[in-house]
């Protein structure tokens, strides 16, 4: 028996979807979630002159799904952003020789990962892992949290690699700014942004495991948060009622790197629309709960704009 604290999650980007590679990077995750094996057992009933209902059992459409909750590390998080969105266009940051801006855009096909999940003696290597989306959330007094949703094509037992963890610090709550309409709104008590790319596994005859991958229903980005109610935030109620569209952006600025740069994660919804607002009667602080969704911005030519600045040359 081994201690759960010694469990380990490692990964590597694949060159071909579903062809497993040996992971060479490890990432610290929270003790929750993980990829779950779902054999989808089908019990086959039959009328055979007996009292028993079920007379056979087969594997149905097998799936390997789950999520990983982690601190938002300024380097390795780039792999999950890449696999969720599709394309990374790295370029040297202005005035720097070792700092890169990774500009992510939506595209297909999307890169995949091999993920090794080592939980004690149960070491499984999942190939063809799709990142179907991510959720980024920030709360006072906490690290900025990222939840990556995963679907895998196949799994096999493996020998656990030696962990190769990053030493780059993760982003925390003191480094977060939320902008609405281009202006910083300092009244946010918490903020959450969620992106789903519509990826799904497709099954065919001849195998219980997925045979193909596809996009179903298109991508979607939503946001929500609670803001302290004052004259600035109350004005957002009028925007909701008038269907005013505004850019929504979360900018997280970490430690200094290079000559005069810093680790930065900038996620912008170029055109956001409010879908609900609510201010409850309370004996505590008055809060305005805001939620909304992004729509495709024709001028920007995108639903979501993501830039990650760090010392990684390319993903």
MIMI-808766 format. One record per residue (C-alpha): residue in one letter; residue number from 1; x, y, z. Coordinates in steps of 0.001 Angstrom, whole numbers. Layout:
// MIMI-808766
  aa    i        x        y        z
   A  NUM        X        Y        Z
...
// end
This chain:
// MIMI-808766
  aa    i        x        y        z
   X    1        0        0        0
   X    2     1262     3496     -853
   X    3      265     6964      295
   X    4    -2042     8962    -1962
   X    5      196    12012    -1645
   X    6     2722    10097    -3778
   X    7      354     9788    -6729
   X    8     1604    11448    -9896
   X    9      208    12838   -13156
   X   10     2557    13076   -16146
   X   11     2036    13866   -19820
   X   12     3518    14503   -23259
   X   13     2098    15883   -26489
   X   14     1468    13210   -29121
   X   15     2555    13415   -32748
   X   16     -456    11355   -33842
   X   17    -3775    11082   -32060
   X   18    -4041     7854   -30114
   X   19     -429     6735   -30578
   X   20      966     6652   -27052
   X   21     4266     8344   -26206
   X   22     6296     8170   -23008
   X   23     5431    11175   -20805
   X   24     8322    13487   -19919
   X   25     6603    16181   -17852
   X   26     4674    16018   -14592
   X   27     2192    18481   -13183
   X   28     1012    19001    -9627
   X   29    -2741    18456    -9399
   X   30    -5214    18845    -6569
   X   31    -6367    15641    -4811
   X   32    -9620    15419    -6753
   X   33   -10918    14220   -10098
   X   34    -8737    12188   -12431
   X   35    -9481    10003   -15454
   X   36   -12048     7310   -14703
   X   37   -12372     4024   -16604
   X   38   -15974     3438   -17657
   X   39   -16481        3   -19282
   X   40   -20200      721   -19728
   X   41   -21141    -2884   -19030
   X   42   -24317    -3940   -20831
   X   43   -26386    -6639   -19120
   X   44   -28252    -8752   -21652
   X   45   -31678    -9995   -20508
   X   46   -33410   -12985   -22024
   X   47   -36528   -15068   -21535
   X   48   -35223   -18620   -21165
   X   49   -37698   -20369   -18914
   X   50   -35715   -19275   -15842
   X   51   -36305   -16773   -13074
   X   52   -32990   -14979   -13718
   X   53   -33292   -11818   -15812
   X   54   -29712   -11385   -17088
   X   55   -27959   -14111   -19041
   X   56   -24938   -12303   -20492
   X   57   -22825    -9180   -20063
   X   58   -20607    -7316   -22535
   X   59   -18522    -4171   -22595
   X   60   -20471    -1352   -24148
   X   61   -19003     1862   -25550
   X   62   -15933     2171   -23319
   X   63   -14909     5654   -22220
   X   64   -12045     7151   -20250
   X   65   -13066    10563   -18972
   X   66   -12404    12945   -16119
   X   67   -10717    16163   -15185
   X   68    -7630    17478   -13455
   X   69    -7785    20407   -11049
   X   70    -4526    22273   -10730
   X   71    -2906    25565    -9888
   X   72    -2458    27666   -13025
   X   73     1251    27239   -13660
   X   74     2714    29832   -16010
   X   75     4495    27253   -18181
   X   76     2921    23778   -18324
   X   77     -606    25193   -18477
   X   78      269    26089   -22064
   X   79      -72    22452   -23141
   X   80    -3648    22258   -21887
   X   81    -4518    25570   -23550
   X   82    -3002    24350   -26810
   X   83    -4915    21070   -26794
   X   84    -8172    22818   -25927
   X   85    -7872    25584   -28528
   X   86    -5824    24026   -31320
   X   87    -2999    26340   -32433
   X   88     -133    28151   -30707
   X   89     1702    30903   -32607
   X   90     4730    31773   -30456
   X   91     6724    34956   -31018
   X   92     9411    36788   -29067
   X   93     7956    39301   -26633
   X   94     8740    42873   -27657
   X   95    12205    43906   -26450
   X   96    13070    40404   -25202
   X   97    15363    37620   -26424
   X   98    14170    34727   -24217
   X   99    10552    35646   -23437
   X  100     7787    34411   -25735
   X  101     4159    35349   -26288
   X  102     2073    32272   -27098
   X  103    -1014    33355   -29007
   X  104    -3637    30611   -29054
   X  105    -6387    30385   -31648
   X  106    -9204    27942   -32267
   X  107    -8519    25387   -34983
   X  108    -8919    21715   -35913
   X  109    -7466    19199   -35606
   X  110    -6502    19761   -32001
   X  111    -3293    18254   -30541
   X  112    -3634    15375   -28115
   X  113    -1720    14155   -25071
   X  114     -624    10883   -23586
   X  115    -1358    11159   -19866
   X  116       74     8813   -17273
   X  117    -2022     8535   -14125
   X  118      -22     6854   -11383
   X  119    -2197     6233    -8324
   X  120     -230     3952    -6065
   X  121      211      584    -7756
   X  122    -2384     1436   -10409
   X  123     -326     3065   -13177
   X  124    -2288     3693   -16367
   X  125    -1176     5431   -19514
   X  126    -4027     7041   -21470
   X  127    -3428     7728   -25154
   X  128    -5306    10100   -27434
   X  129    -6288    12442   -24599
   X  130    -8407    15343   -25802
   X  131    -8726    18469   -23688
   X  132   -12397    19196   -24264
   X  133   -12302    22458   -22342
   X  134   -11088    24255   -19269
   X  135   -12415    26293   -16369
   X  136   -10374    29132   -14859
   X  137   -11435    30545   -11499
   X  138   -10066    33143    -9106
   X  139   -11068    33724    -5484
   X  140    -9575    35942    -2748
   X  141    -6848    34270     -742
   X  142    -6409    31361    -3165
   X  143    -4302    30250    -6099
   X  144    -5807    30754    -9540
   X  145    -7364    27374   -10333
   X  146    -7559    25607   -13672
   X  147    -9737    22549   -14302
   X  148    -8926    20707   -17548
   X  149   -11569    18291   -18860
   X  150   -10155    15159   -20490
   X  151   -11349    12360   -22810
   X  152    -8975     9523   -23780
   X  153    -9049     7032   -26643
   X  154    -7288     4032   -25061
   X  155    -5527     2966   -21888
   X  156    -2816      505   -20919
   X  157     -775     -368   -17865
   X  158     2653     1272   -17657
   X  159     5755     1697   -15563
   X  160     5685     5005   -13728
   X  161     8172     7580   -14988
   X  162    10392     9596   -12673
   X  163     8532    12824   -11990
   X  164     9661    15909   -13931
   X  165     7881    18816   -12275
   X  166     8216    22466   -13205
   X  167     9732    24948   -10771
   X  168     7811    27905   -12206
   X  169     5380    29418    -9723
   X  170     1660    29337   -10299
   X  171     -506    32453   -10476
   X  172    -2318    33622    -7334
   X  173    -5264    35872    -6472
   X  174    -3154    38999    -5945
   X  175    -2113    38942    -9602
   X  176    -5611    38976   -11123
   X  177    -7399    41821   -12885
   X  178   -10833    41563   -14490
   X  179   -11715    44015   -17241
   X  180   -15170    44767   -18589
   X  181   -15386    46897   -21696
   X  182   -11658    47548   -21484
   X  183   -11774    48980   -17951
   X  184   -10536    47266   -14800
   X  185   -13391    46421   -12442
   X  186   -11797    46209    -9014
   X  187   -14999    45196    -7277
   X  188   -14956    41543    -8332
   X  189   -15131    39218    -5317
   X  190   -14661    36150    -7529
   X  191   -14555    35358   -11220
   X  192   -14877    32232   -13365
   X  193   -14429    31647   -17089
   X  194   -15234    28349   -18801
   X  195   -14449    27230   -22343
   X  196   -15781    24119   -24112
   X  197   -14589    23222   -27590
   X  198   -17241    20648   -28538
   X  199   -14793    17737   -28934
   X  200   -16267    14266   -28643
   X  201   -15284    10650   -29174
   X  202   -16964     8753   -32017
   X  203   -17529     4992   -31980
   X  204   -17675     2487   -34833
   X  205   -18236    -1236   -35201
   X  206   -15261    -3468   -34480
   X  207   -14091    -1930   -31208
   X  208   -15519    -1044   -27812
   X  209   -13151     1934   -27643
   X  210   -13527     5151   -29685
   X  211   -12488     4992   -33334
   X  212   -12591     8675   -34275
   X  213   -12781    12154   -32768
   X  214   -14924    15043   -33948
   X  215   -16358    18438   -33050
   X  216   -20038    18448   -32167
   X  217   -22045    21585   -31548
   X  218   -19245    24142   -31763
   X  219   -17264    25963   -29107
   X  220   -18694    27966   -26230
   X  221   -17278    30313   -23603
   X  222   -19140    31510   -20509
   X  223   -18241    33728   -17583
   X  224   -19641    34537   -14171
   X  225   -18691    36334   -10995
   X  226   -19821    38259    -7956
   X  227   -19020    41963    -7690
   X  228   -19524    44316    -4782
   X  229   -22471    46519    -5611
   X  230   -21708    50207    -6093
   X  231   -22406    52842    -8752
   X  232   -19855    51315   -11140
   X  233   -21142    47765   -10978
   X  234   -24804    48797   -10805
   X  235   -24348    50308   -14262
   X  236   -23928    46765   -15589
   X  237   -27595    46105   -14825
   X  238   -28507    48725   -17409
   X  239   -26200    47022   -19897
   X  240   -27975    43729   -19321
   X  241   -31383    45284   -19883
   X  242   -30259    47073   -23051
   X  243   -28396    44021   -24409
   X  244   -25106    45896   -24494
   X  245   -22212    43727   -25668
   X  246   -18886    44240   -23895
   X  247   -15442    42698   -24015
   X  248   -14674    40599   -20933
   X  249   -11056    39941   -20016
   X  250    -9063    38348   -17203
   X  251    -5399    39343   -17017
   X  252    -3073    37542   -14611
   X  253      418    38980   -14204
   X  254     3057    36963   -12369
   X  255     6716    37353   -11552
   X  256     9319    39191   -13603
   X  257    11200    37423   -16416
   X  258    13650    38536   -19094
   X  259    14680    42179   -19206
   X  260    11409    43891   -18367
   X  261     8684    41306   -18967
   X  262     6570    39115   -16690
   X  263     4677    35846   -16746
   X  264     1207    36750   -18044
   X  265    -1975    34856   -18879
   X  266    -4452    37043   -20755
   X  267    -7835    35593   -21745
   X  268   -10280    37861   -23524
   X  269   -13813    37369   -24750
   X  270   -13917    40097   -27455
   X  271   -17698    40237   -27364
   X  272   -19578    39145   -24286
   X  273   -23299    39371   -23613
   X  274   -24881    39273   -20176
   X  275   -27407    36499   -19705
   X  276   -28355    37077   -16054
   X  277   -27775    39393   -13109
   X  278   -29041    39121    -9589
   X  279   -28582    41109    -6377
   X  280   -30035    39332    -3359
   X  281   -31242    40962     -159
   X  282   -28633    40183     2479
   X  283   -27414    41367     5866
   X  284   -23856    41011     4559
   X  285   -22154    42946     1749
   X  286   -24382    43681    -1224
   X  287   -23208    41651    -4196
   X  288   -24254    41652    -7830
   X  289   -24020    38191    -9405
   X  290   -23201    38413   -13099
   X  291   -23196    35676   -15721
   X  292   -22802    35824   -19455
   X  293   -21609    34186   -22629
   X  294   -19272    35016   -25473
   X  295   -20419    35328   -29060
   X  296   -18267    35284   -32178
   X  297   -16811    38723   -32811
   X  298   -16701    39438   -36530
   X  299   -14150    42256   -36287
   X  300   -11713    40220   -34204
   X  301   -12543    37057   -36138
   X  302   -12693    34960   -32985
   X  303   -14720    33835   -29992
   X  304   -11814    33824   -27569
   X  305    -8354    35428   -27509
   X  306    -5692    33797   -25306
   X  307    -2060    34877   -24830
   X  308      416    33237   -22469
   X  309     3782    34916   -21866
   X  310     6616    32819   -20468
   X  311    10071    31370   -21194
   X  312     8858    28371   -23213
   X  313    10042    28550   -26829
   X  314     7244    26429   -28287
   X  315     4628    23883   -27296
// end
